[in-house]
Amino acid sequence: MKIGISTNTFFNTTANENMFDIMHNMRVDTTEVCLNTFSEYEKPYVDQLAKLKNGVNVVAVSPLSTQFEPQLFSPSVRVRADAELIFKKVCYACFAFGAKFYTFRGPINFSRSKNYSFTHMAQRYAQLCDIASMYGVNLSIKNMCWSYAAKPDALKKLTEICPRLFVTLDMFNAEGMGYDLREYLDVCAPQRINLIEVADFGKNGWCLPGRGKYNFERLFNELERRKITAPVLMSVRSDSYVDYVQVRDSFEWMCSVYNNVKS
């Protein structure tokens, strides 16, 4: 298992072009690259950014999904086609970075409606998996609190009907739905989990791992017991820290906790 940092942690504090050097200086060797706007999906930008990896392994690419992913499921052929153009650009970004996974959210379910068909949705997921596979990429559905995969039972159902989907588990969204991350581990096959994103939380809200009350030792023990080898990446808001020294210290603390469990 690798411990790393998602570039989401540095959003609004520095440009993407600087993030690899920041992580390299922290001795972080594993990341998820987050692309945040339409110009960042374009091939010239992606190719230039990929040259700056500086030895950091990119396991997944994550776009700002609400810009186009819900439109991939539109009943309108024209809307779907336009969204697919962007989808393919993100798939190419995965290829350029050497990432095997696309962190995917899909359609929005703000109303938390239960009146939908996973079977119908699965047909579209199969088509998107086919497109991604042409770039050597797998779709990994994330348990966003506003998505159709927000709850453990829904995530279980979706991955059963769409067996080609992988899973990205996010602690922030799990807790936002009132679930412990381990409840999602219970419904996912270990080999289908490709990424786990973590933060911490205390009396004043979300914070860097090690500064809150979450029991990371218990989490790492659970992952070891279940033989889950997916990378665990810190993913926090930029207002969770004052400077990068705090981020580095939190990363090193996570590594220390995991190494103690592993030994």
VMD Tcl script that draws the C-alpha trace (Angstrom):
set ca {
  {0.00 0.00 0.00}
  {1.19 3.51 -0.84}
  {0.51 6.66 1.16}
  {0.28 9.84 -0.89}
  {-1.44 13.17 -1.46}
  {-4.12 14.12 -3.99}
  {-3.37 17.38 -5.79}
  {-6.83 18.48 -4.63}
  {-5.02 19.32 -1.37}
  {-3.14 22.14 -3.13}
  {-6.09 23.59 -5.05}
  {-6.25 27.40 -4.70}
  {-2.77 27.56 -3.12}
  {-0.59 27.02 -6.20}
  {-0.81 26.34 -9.92}
  {-0.88 22.76 -11.15}
  {2.52 23.32 -12.71}
  {4.10 23.61 -9.23}
  {2.41 20.68 -7.50}
  {4.75 17.90 -8.57}
  {7.80 19.78 -7.26}
  {6.01 20.45 -3.96}
  {5.20 16.76 -3.54}
  {8.66 15.67 -4.64}
  {10.19 17.90 -1.96}
  {7.88 16.26 0.59}
  {9.03 12.83 -0.64}
  {5.51 12.03 -1.80}
  {5.68 9.46 -4.61}
  {1.98 8.76 -5.25}
  {-0.80 11.12 -6.27}
  {-4.10 11.71 -8.04}
  {-4.02 14.64 -10.46}
  {-7.08 16.90 -10.30}
  {-7.87 18.97 -13.41}
  {-10.21 21.83 -12.67}
  {-11.27 23.66 -15.81}
  {-11.82 23.18 -19.52}
  {-8.42 24.53 -20.63}
  {-6.73 21.97 -18.38}
  {-8.32 19.12 -20.36}
  {-6.68 20.22 -23.59}
  {-3.89 18.04 -24.98}
  {-1.13 20.72 -25.14}
  {-1.67 21.60 -21.48}
  {-1.88 17.95 -20.38}
  {1.26 16.99 -22.31}
  {3.22 19.87 -20.77}
  {2.01 19.08 -17.25}
  {2.81 15.38 -17.66}
  {6.45 16.30 -18.35}
  {6.68 17.82 -14.85}
  {5.88 14.63 -12.90}
  {9.37 14.58 -11.39}
  {9.17 10.90 -10.45}
  {5.74 11.13 -8.79}
  {3.45 8.24 -9.78}
  {-0.02 9.34 -10.92}
  {-2.53 6.61 -10.12}
  {-5.67 8.49 -11.25}
  {-6.89 11.66 -12.92}
  {-9.92 13.50 -11.56}
  {-11.74 16.25 -13.50}
  {-14.18 18.80 -12.13}
  {-16.97 16.38 -12.92}
  {-20.00 18.66 -12.66}
  {-18.77 20.53 -15.74}
  {-19.70 17.68 -18.07}
  {-20.17 14.22 -16.50}
  {-23.92 14.59 -15.74}
  {-24.39 15.49 -19.42}
  {-22.92 12.12 -20.39}
  {-26.24 10.64 -19.21}
  {-28.49 13.17 -20.93}
  {-31.38 11.85 -23.06}
  {-30.24 14.28 -25.75}
  {-27.85 12.71 -28.27}
  {-26.25 16.08 -29.01}
  {-25.66 16.85 -25.33}
  {-24.15 13.42 -24.75}
  {-21.90 13.78 -27.80}
  {-20.54 17.14 -26.62}
  {-19.88 15.74 -23.15}
  {-18.12 12.73 -24.65}
  {-15.62 15.03 -26.35}
  {-14.49 16.26 -22.92}
  {-14.69 12.76 -21.45}
  {-12.24 11.53 -24.09}
  {-9.88 14.40 -23.30}
  {-9.78 13.32 -19.65}
  {-9.19 9.74 -20.73}
  {-6.26 10.98 -22.80}
  {-4.96 12.87 -19.74}
  {-4.98 9.57 -17.83}
  {-2.95 8.01 -20.65}
  {-0.50 10.94 -20.75}
  {0.11 10.77 -16.99}
  {0.39 6.98 -17.01}
  {-2.70 6.71 -14.79}
  {-4.82 3.58 -15.09}
  {-7.89 5.12 -13.44}
  {-10.30 7.96 -14.12}
  {-11.98 9.16 -10.90}
  {-15.60 9.37 -12.06}
  {-18.73 10.77 -10.36}
  {-21.43 10.56 -13.01}
  {-24.95 11.98 -12.84}
  {-26.17 14.16 -9.98}
  {-28.86 13.07 -7.53}
  {-29.32 16.19 -5.41}
  {-32.88 15.20 -4.49}
  {-31.62 11.74 -3.38}
  {-34.38 10.21 -5.46}
  {-34.81 6.45 -5.27}
  {-36.87 6.37 -8.45}
  {-34.22 5.36 -10.97}
  {-33.01 2.27 -12.77}
  {-29.46 1.07 -12.19}
  {-29.99 -1.35 -15.07}
  {-30.62 1.52 -17.48}
  {-27.67 3.44 -16.02}
  {-25.43 0.40 -16.40}
  {-25.88 0.45 -20.17}
  {-24.37 3.91 -20.34}
  {-21.58 3.00 -17.94}
  {-20.69 0.06 -20.19}
  {-20.40 2.43 -23.16}
  {-18.17 4.81 -21.19}
  {-16.01 1.91 -20.00}
  {-15.57 0.91 -23.64}
  {-14.40 4.41 -24.56}
  {-12.02 4.60 -21.58}
  {-10.55 1.18 -22.37}
  {-9.34 2.50 -25.74}
  {-6.97 4.71 -23.74}
  {-5.97 1.89 -21.37}
  {-8.06 3.46 -18.61}
  {-10.60 2.14 -16.09}
  {-13.51 4.12 -14.68}
  {-13.52 4.37 -10.89}
  {-16.79 5.54 -9.37}
  {-16.48 7.84 -6.34}
  {-18.98 7.87 -3.47}
  {-19.88 11.55 -3.79}
  {-22.64 12.56 -1.37}
  {-24.70 14.01 -4.25}
  {-24.30 11.02 -6.56}
  {-26.15 7.77 -7.16}
  {-23.28 5.95 -5.43}
  {-23.54 7.96 -2.21}
  {-24.65 5.15 0.12}
  {-22.98 1.77 0.64}
  {-26.00 -0.20 -0.58}
  {-26.27 1.93 -3.73}
  {-22.54 1.60 -4.43}
  {-22.82 -2.15 -3.98}
  {-25.76 -2.36 -6.39}
  {-24.07 -0.18 -9.01}
  {-20.81 -2.17 -8.98}
  {-22.71 -5.46 -9.13}
  {-24.60 -4.36 -12.24}
  {-21.48 -2.68 -13.69}
  {-18.72 -5.19 -12.87}
  {-16.15 -3.26 -14.92}
  {-16.32 -0.28 -12.56}
  {-13.65 0.26 -9.95}
  {-14.24 2.26 -6.77}
  {-12.71 5.38 -5.24}
  {-13.68 5.72 -1.58}
  {-13.69 9.17 -0.02}
  {-13.86 9.68 3.75}
  {-15.25 13.23 3.53}
  {-18.24 12.12 1.46}
  {-18.79 8.96 3.51}
  {-18.98 10.94 6.75}
  {-21.19 13.52 5.03}
  {-23.70 10.74 4.39}
  {-23.47 9.55 8.00}
  {-21.38 6.44 7.32}
  {-17.97 5.30 8.45}
  {-15.59 4.55 5.60}
  {-15.42 0.93 6.76}
  {-19.11 0.48 5.86}
  {-18.16 1.06 2.22}
  {-15.27 -1.38 2.54}
  {-17.85 -3.98 3.59}
  {-19.67 -3.81 0.24}
  {-16.70 -3.53 -2.14}
  {-14.53 -6.36 -3.37}
  {-10.94 -5.56 -2.30}
  {-9.61 -5.90 -5.85}
  {-12.13 -3.34 -7.15}
  {-10.99 -0.57 -4.78}
  {-8.31 1.45 -6.55}
  {-8.07 4.55 -4.36}
  {-8.96 5.72 -0.83}
  {-9.03 9.44 -0.01}
  {-8.81 10.59 3.58}
  {-8.96 13.68 5.76}
  {-9.59 14.13 9.48}
  {-12.21 15.93 11.51}
  {-12.35 17.53 14.92}
  {-14.58 19.86 16.91}
  {-13.90 22.75 14.52}
  {-14.56 20.79 11.32}
  {-12.36 19.00 8.81}
  {-8.61 19.13 9.21}
  {-5.33 17.46 8.26}
  {-4.92 13.77 9.19}
  {-3.50 13.47 12.68}
  {-5.08 16.70 13.90}
  {-8.55 15.32 14.49}
  {-10.23 12.39 16.11}
  {-10.33 9.81 13.32}
  {-8.65 6.53 14.20}
  {-6.24 5.97 11.32}
  {-4.56 3.06 13.04}
  {-7.88 1.22 13.03}
  {-8.44 2.10 9.37}
  {-5.00 0.82 8.32}
  {-5.54 -2.35 10.34}
  {-8.85 -2.87 8.51}
  {-7.18 -2.40 5.14}
  {-4.44 -4.86 6.04}
  {-6.94 -7.40 7.34}
  {-9.03 -7.15 4.18}
  {-5.90 -7.29 1.97}
  {-6.79 -3.97 0.34}
  {-3.69 -2.58 -1.33}
  {-5.18 0.58 -2.89}
  {-3.19 3.79 -2.27}
  {-4.41 5.98 0.58}
  {-4.18 9.64 -0.37}
  {-4.62 12.71 1.79}
  {-7.28 14.95 0.24}
  {-8.11 18.06 2.24}
  {-9.33 21.58 1.58}
  {-6.66 24.26 1.37}
  {-8.17 26.06 4.37}
  {-7.20 23.04 6.50}
  {-3.59 24.21 6.76}
  {-1.47 27.34 7.02}
  {1.59 26.23 5.06}
  {3.04 23.22 3.28}
  {5.11 22.27 6.31}
  {1.86 21.28 8.02}
  {0.88 19.21 4.99}
  {4.26 17.49 4.97}
  {4.06 16.77 8.70}
  {0.59 15.27 8.28}
  {1.78 13.10 5.40}
  {4.75 11.87 7.43}
  {2.45 11.17 10.38}
  {0.20 9.01 8.16}
  {3.24 7.12 6.87}
  {4.41 6.52 10.44}
  {1.01 5.18 11.56}
  {0.82 2.84 8.56}
  {4.38 1.59 9.02}
  {3.64 0.78 12.68}
  {0.57 -1.20 11.63}
  {2.43 -2.99 8.86}
  {5.29 -3.98 11.12}
}
mol new
graphics top color blue
foreach p $ca { graphics top sphere $p radius 0.5 }
foreach p [lrange $ca 0 end-1] q [lrange $ca 1 end] { graphics top cylinder $p $q radius 0.2 }
display resetview
